Amino acid sequence: MIESILHTIIAFALVIFSFNKAVFAHSICQIFPENSNDPIVETCESESSYKIRVGNQTSIYDKKEFKKNVKDQITNWLVETSFPIGQICNSKVEYWLSVPDANPYASQARILVSNTYKNFLLYLPPRIEEWKIENNNVTILNNEYYPDRQGYFSGNISIKRKETTKSEELDQYLKKYAITPSGNEVGLWRSYYTSAFSENNVLRQIKYDRLSNLLIEDLGLEYAFEWGSRKIQSFYFNWSCEQEKTEE
């Protein structure tokens, strides 16, 4: 009985292996290390599927389901930010992997969304099941492009108070701009939350306020930086709102 069950499990595993091998036999793959017979990181695109593997963790997604899931999650986040959804139409969505040279097993996904209005980048785990899009893992690139630039974090700005300004006094002043502290001070610097995509506008308003010159020494955006990692462009698709209406 046990031997029969083992034979069934082995046969089932071989069927899955043969199926995956057949599906991705004519696919386009990116691997790291390059030219390796046993790569640690691998992404593949076939006619109907995407494959993402980091170490011994492999995920295979149906293309249509993957694209829908990505678009739904991004749309939900944009709705929360009050970003005009119509401006996301006709975007290009690119899936990248950021692979640390020192530890490829810690690879992370980078999802670049680019269009004529705004380019932004999502910092997420490789597997879509683990995604949770928040301001703290989204950077805005404006007209710049990844991987040359990483952008600045959405909904975050940094402000340095004057030595003569108390923290409570500054926080009270900043309430009229609807921004709130997001952490403890580092020296005289502190991070603040604001609405996503409003960072530059908020900074501009504060700079033009005469009172701010009495309270604030410096202020600016919070930029993201990546060092010592390989950037692998895996696959992309186009986000067409007209196509979605047709499918509906």
C-alpha positions as CSV (number, residue, x, y, z in Angstrom):
1,M,0.0,0.0,0.0
2,I,2.7,2.5,1.0
3,E,4.8,1.5,-2.0
4,S,1.8,2.2,-4.3
5,I,1.3,5.7,-2.7
6,L,5.0,6.5,-3.2
7,H,4.8,5.5,-6.8
8,T,1.7,7.7,-7.3
9,I,3.5,10.7,-5.6
10,I,6.6,10.2,-7.7
11,A,4.6,9.9,-10.9
12,F,2.6,13.0,-10.1
13,A,5.8,15.0,-9.4
14,L,7.3,13.8,-12.7
15,V,4.1,15.0,-14.5
16,I,4.4,18.4,-12.9
17,F,8.1,18.6,-13.8
18,S,7.5,17.5,-17.4
19,F,4.6,20.0,-17.7
20,N,6.8,22.9,-16.4
21,K,9.6,21.9,-18.6
22,A,7.3,21.8,-21.6
23,V,5.7,25.1,-20.8
24,F,9.0,26.9,-20.5
25,A,10.9,25.0,-23.2
26,H,10.6,27.9,-25.6
27,S,10.6,30.8,-23.1
28,I,12.8,33.8,-22.6
29,C,14.8,33.5,-19.4
30,Q,17.1,35.8,-17.3
31,I,19.4,34.1,-14.8
32,F,21.9,35.0,-12.1
33,P,24.8,34.3,-12.0
34,E,24.9,34.7,-15.8
35,N,25.9,31.6,-17.8
36,S,25.5,29.4,-14.8
37,N,24.2,25.8,-15.0
38,D,22.7,26.1,-11.6
39,P,21.5,29.8,-11.3
40,I,20.3,31.1,-7.9
41,V,17.8,33.5,-9.6
42,E,15.8,32.8,-12.6
43,T,12.8,34.6,-14.4
44,C,11.2,33.2,-17.5
45,E,8.4,34.3,-19.8
46,S,6.6,31.8,-22.0
47,E,3.6,32.4,-24.3
48,S,1.2,31.9,-21.5
49,S,3.1,32.0,-18.2
50,Y,5.7,33.8,-16.0
51,K,8.1,32.0,-13.9
52,I,10.0,33.6,-11.0
53,R,12.5,31.6,-8.9
54,V,14.8,32.8,-6.1
55,G,16.8,29.9,-4.5
56,N,14.5,26.9,-4.2
57,Q,11.3,29.0,-4.1
58,T,9.6,28.9,-7.5
59,S,6.3,30.6,-8.5
60,I,4.6,30.2,-11.9
61,Y,1.8,32.5,-12.9
62,D,-0.7,32.5,-15.7
63,K,0.0,35.7,-17.7
64,K,-3.6,37.0,-17.7
65,E,-4.1,36.4,-14.0
66,F,-0.7,37.9,-13.1
67,K,-1.4,41.1,-15.1
68,K,-4.8,41.5,-13.6
69,N,-3.5,41.0,-10.1
70,V,-0.7,43.6,-10.6
71,K,-3.1,46.1,-12.0
72,D,-5.7,45.5,-9.3
73,Q,-3.2,46.0,-6.5
74,I,-1.7,49.2,-8.1
75,T,-5.2,50.6,-8.7
76,N,-6.3,50.0,-5.1
77,W,-3.2,51.9,-3.8
78,L,-3.7,54.7,-6.3
79,V,-7.4,55.1,-5.2
80,E,-6.2,55.5,-1.6
81,T,-3.8,58.3,-2.7
82,S,-6.5,60.0,-4.8
83,F,-4.3,59.8,-7.9
84,P,-6.4,60.2,-11.1
85,I,-6.8,56.6,-12.3
86,G,-7.2,57.8,-15.9
87,Q,-3.6,59.0,-15.9
88,I,-2.4,55.4,-15.4
89,C,-3.9,54.3,-18.8
90,N,-1.4,53.5,-21.5
91,S,1.4,52.8,-19.0
92,K,4.2,50.3,-19.4
93,V,4.6,47.9,-16.4
94,E,8.0,46.3,-16.0
95,Y,9.0,43.6,-13.6
96,W,12.6,43.8,-12.4
97,L,14.6,41.9,-9.9
98,S,17.2,43.6,-7.7
99,V,19.8,40.9,-6.9
100,P,22.3,41.7,-4.1
101,D,25.8,40.7,-5.1
102,A,26.6,39.5,-1.6
103,N,23.4,37.6,-1.1
104,P,21.3,36.7,-4.3
105,Y,18.9,34.8,-2.1
106,A,17.6,38.1,-0.7
107,S,16.5,39.3,-4.2
108,Q,13.6,41.7,-4.3
109,A,11.1,42.7,-7.0
110,R,11.0,46.2,-8.5
111,I,7.8,47.1,-10.5
112,L,8.3,50.1,-12.7
113,V,5.1,51.9,-13.9
114,S,5.9,54.5,-16.6
115,N,3.7,56.8,-18.6
116,T,3.6,60.4,-19.9
117,Y,2.3,61.7,-16.5
118,K,4.4,60.0,-13.9
119,N,6.9,57.2,-13.4
120,F,6.9,55.4,-10.1
121,L,8.6,52.3,-8.7
122,L,7.3,49.6,-6.3
123,Y,9.7,47.9,-3.9
124,L,8.1,44.5,-3.2
125,P,8.9,40.8,-2.6
126,P,9.4,38.6,-5.7
127,R,6.2,36.7,-5.1
128,I,2.9,38.6,-5.8
129,E,1.1,36.7,-3.0
130,E,3.3,38.6,-0.5
131,W,2.7,42.1,-1.9
132,K,1.4,45.0,0.1
133,I,1.7,48.3,-1.6
134,E,2.2,51.3,0.7
135,N,3.7,54.7,0.5
136,N,6.9,53.5,2.2
137,N,7.6,51.0,-0.6
138,V,6.8,53.3,-3.5
139,T,9.2,55.8,-5.0
140,I,8.4,58.5,-7.6
141,L,10.8,59.1,-10.5
142,N,8.8,61.7,-12.4
143,N,10.6,61.8,-15.8
144,E,13.5,59.7,-14.7
145,Y,13.9,55.9,-15.2
146,Y,14.9,52.9,-13.2
147,P,17.6,51.6,-12.8
148,D,19.5,54.8,-13.5
149,R,17.5,56.5,-10.7
150,Q,15.6,55.1,-7.7
151,G,13.4,58.1,-7.1
152,Y,12.1,59.6,-3.8
153,F,9.7,57.9,-1.4
154,S,6.0,58.8,-2.0
155,G,4.2,60.5,0.9
156,N,7.5,61.3,2.8
157,I,9.5,64.5,3.3
158,S,12.3,65.4,5.7
159,I,12.5,68.7,7.6
160,K,15.4,70.0,9.7
161,R,14.3,72.5,12.4
162,K,16.4,75.3,13.7
163,E,18.2,74.8,17.0
164,T,16.0,77.5,18.5
165,T,12.8,75.7,17.4
166,K,11.2,73.1,19.6
167,S,10.0,69.9,18.1
168,E,6.5,70.4,19.4
169,E,6.4,74.0,18.0
170,L,7.4,72.8,14.5
171,D,4.9,69.9,14.6
172,Q,2.1,72.3,15.5
173,Y,3.1,74.7,12.7
174,L,3.1,71.9,10.1
175,K,-0.4,70.7,10.9
176,K,-1.8,73.3,8.5
177,Y,-0.1,71.5,5.7
178,A,-1.7,68.2,6.8
179,I,1.6,66.5,7.5
180,T,2.4,64.4,10.5
181,P,5.7,63.1,12.1
182,S,6.6,59.6,10.9
183,G,9.4,58.9,13.3
184,N,11.9,60.1,15.9
185,E,14.3,62.9,15.2
186,V,17.9,62.2,14.0
187,G,19.8,65.2,15.1
188,L,17.6,68.1,14.1
189,W,16.1,66.2,11.1
190,R,12.7,64.4,11.2
191,S,10.6,62.5,8.6
192,Y,7.0,63.5,8.0
193,Y,4.1,61.9,6.2
194,T,2.1,63.7,3.5
195,S,-0.1,62.7,0.7
196,A,1.5,60.6,-2.1
197,F,2.3,62.6,-5.2
198,S,2.0,65.9,-3.3
199,E,5.5,66.0,-1.8
200,N,6.9,68.7,-4.1
201,N,3.8,70.9,-3.8
202,V,3.9,70.7,0.0
203,L,7.6,71.6,0.2
204,R,7.0,74.5,-2.1
205,Q,4.2,75.8,0.1
206,I,6.3,75.6,3.2
207,K,9.3,77.3,1.5
208,Y,7.1,80.3,0.5
209,D,5.7,80.7,3.9
210,R,7.6,83.5,5.7
211,L,7.1,81.9,9.1
212,S,8.9,78.7,8.0
213,N,12.1,80.7,7.7
214,L,12.0,81.3,11.5
215,L,11.4,77.7,12.3
216,I,13.0,75.5,9.6
217,E,16.7,75.2,8.7
218,D,16.3,72.9,5.7
219,L,13.8,70.5,4.1
220,G,13.6,68.1,1.2
221,L,12.5,64.8,-0.4
222,E,13.6,61.4,0.9
223,Y,15.5,59.6,-1.9
224,A,16.0,55.9,-2.3
225,F,19.4,54.4,-3.0
226,E,20.6,50.9,-4.0
227,W,24.2,49.8,-3.9
228,G,25.8,46.5,-4.7
229,S,23.0,44.8,-6.5
230,R,22.4,43.6,-10.0
231,K,19.3,44.8,-11.8
232,I,17.6,42.2,-14.0
233,Q,14.7,43.3,-16.3
234,S,12.6,40.2,-16.5
235,F,9.4,41.0,-18.4
236,Y,6.9,43.8,-19.1
237,F,3.3,44.4,-20.3
238,N,1.3,47.4,-21.4
239,W,-1.6,48.7,-19.3
240,S,-4.3,49.8,-21.7
241,C,-7.6,51.0,-20.3
242,E,-9.2,50.7,-23.7
243,Q,-8.2,47.0,-23.8
244,E,-9.8,46.5,-20.4
245,K,-13.1,48.0,-21.6
246,T,-13.1,45.7,-24.6
247,E,-12.5,42.6,-22.4
248,E,-15.4,43.7,-20.1
